[in-house]
């Protein structure tokens, strides 16, 4: 019998626009042929690359975000860099290394029985800090700014749904893990 697949570090960036009509979030649909999360709507993001550790930053990640990322400072900073890099690759929007503008909304560790596992950190930033025009990519189709209530009607992973609900009501950051196929959520302090 083989053991569980070890989770890989990953990060996503949740870009929010606060408008008169309400808050909108940038999301896109993963390709149907994706090994992980086909046809599911997600925030831009992906796995941590070795090069993410060596990128310069304009401002440091806040201590609260480092603590909530549950990682040493160097790893937490690299995860924030990965979220920024993946967002640029998948959407064309660039958040110029403003780590100080990022906060942690959630962490999630995929179930042990999953053949592809991640320990993901979900960072949030104000969309006004991003430069460029959002455009679809081979990694994210149907890319659009969606009101939170409309985003909740899309095909989503439970973690994405939980984050959207949390953002809608201003709840504190949380950790989602799984035990015997059931999602467990606890606050991040």
Secondary structure, 3 states (H helix, E strand, C coil): CCCCCCCEEEEEEEEEEEECCEEEEEEEECCCCCCCCCCCEECEEEECCHHHHHCCCCECCCHHHHHHCCCCHHHHHHHHHHHHHHHHHHHCCECCCEHHHCEEEEEEECCCCCCCCEEEEEEEEEHHHCECCCCCCCCCEEEEEEEHHHHCCCCCCHHHHHHHHHHHHCCCCEEEEEECCEEEEEECC
